[in-house]
Amino acid sequence: MRLPRSSPEWLEKFPQFLDITFGGTSTGGTAACPCSRCVCMVYRPRSVVQIHLLNRGFDESFIREGEGSDVGLHNEIVHQLMLKFTMTYQ
């Protein structure tokens, strides 16, 4: 099962994900929104991305993106955070 968005671990790590995602943008900058509706096709400000992800969750394609591929350090950190958020516990 996936971690619920209301779980303490998810809520603890979620701001770190946003910090990494928006770390290279200027104040008020935008980034691709990985929510299930925007699917990284729309750039939005941090506050909107946060609301979208809390309400809609991450798109499945975003969760799987980068698995088994050669990604840069930033993408690897984001990927590791996403795996932690969404991993299936056995």
C-alpha positions as CSV (number, residue, x, y, z in Angstrom):
1,M,0.0,0.0,0.0
2,R,1.2,3.5,-0.6
3,L,1.7,6.0,2.1
4,P,-1.3,8.1,2.7
5,R,-0.8,11.8,2.1
6,S,-1.8,12.4,5.7
7,S,0.8,10.1,7.2
8,P,3.5,11.7,9.4
9,E,6.4,10.5,7.2
10,W,4.8,11.8,4.0
11,L,4.1,15.2,5.6
12,E,7.6,15.4,7.1
13,K,9.3,14.7,3.7
14,F,6.9,16.6,1.5
15,P,8.4,20.0,2.2
16,Q,11.9,18.6,1.4
17,F,10.6,17.5,-2.0
18,L,9.2,21.0,-2.7
19,D,12.5,22.6,-1.6
20,I,14.5,20.4,-4.0
21,T,12.0,20.9,-6.8
22,F,11.9,24.7,-6.4
23,G,15.6,25.1,-5.3
24,G,16.8,26.3,-8.7
25,T,14.0,28.7,-9.3
26,S,13.8,32.4,-8.5
27,T,11.4,33.6,-5.8
28,G,7.9,33.2,-7.2
29,G,9.3,30.9,-9.9
30,T,7.5,27.9,-11.3
31,A,8.2,24.2,-11.8
32,A,6.4,21.4,-13.6
33,C,3.5,20.2,-11.4
34,P,3.7,16.4,-11.0
35,C,0.1,16.0,-9.8
36,S,-2.3,13.5,-11.4
37,R,-4.1,16.2,-13.4
38,C,-1.2,18.4,-14.6
39,V,1.2,15.4,-15.3
40,C,4.3,17.7,-15.4
41,M,2.8,19.4,-18.5
42,V,2.0,22.7,-16.7
43,Y,4.4,24.9,-14.8
44,R,3.0,26.3,-11.6
45,P,4.2,28.3,-8.5
46,R,5.2,26.4,-5.4
47,S,2.0,27.1,-3.5
48,V,-0.2,25.7,-6.3
49,V,2.0,22.6,-6.7
50,Q,1.8,22.0,-3.0
51,I,-2.0,22.2,-3.1
52,H,-2.3,20.0,-6.2
53,L,-0.1,17.3,-4.7
54,L,-1.9,17.3,-1.3
55,N,-5.3,17.1,-3.0
56,R,-4.6,15.0,-6.1
57,G,-1.4,13.1,-5.3
58,F,1.5,12.4,-7.7
59,D,0.9,11.1,-11.2
60,E,1.9,7.5,-11.6
61,S,4.2,8.4,-14.6
62,F,6.1,10.8,-12.4
63,I,6.6,8.2,-9.7
64,R,8.0,5.7,-12.2
65,E,10.0,8.2,-14.2
66,G,13.7,7.7,-13.7
67,E,13.6,4.1,-12.5
68,G,16.5,2.3,-14.1
69,S,17.6,5.4,-16.0
70,D,20.8,7.5,-15.7
71,V,19.4,10.6,-13.9
72,G,21.4,13.6,-12.5
73,L,21.9,14.1,-8.8
74,H,18.9,16.5,-8.4
75,N,16.6,14.0,-10.2
76,E,18.1,11.1,-8.1
77,I,17.3,12.9,-4.9
78,V,13.8,13.7,-6.0
79,H,13.4,10.1,-7.2
80,Q,14.6,8.8,-3.9
81,L,12.1,11.0,-2.0
82,M,9.3,9.9,-4.3
83,L,10.2,6.2,-3.8
84,K,10.0,6.8,0.0
85,F,6.6,8.5,-0.4
86,T,5.1,6.0,-2.6
87,M,6.9,2.7,-2.0
88,T,4.9,-0.4,-1.6
89,Y,5.3,-2.0,1.8
90,Q,5.3,-5.8,2.0
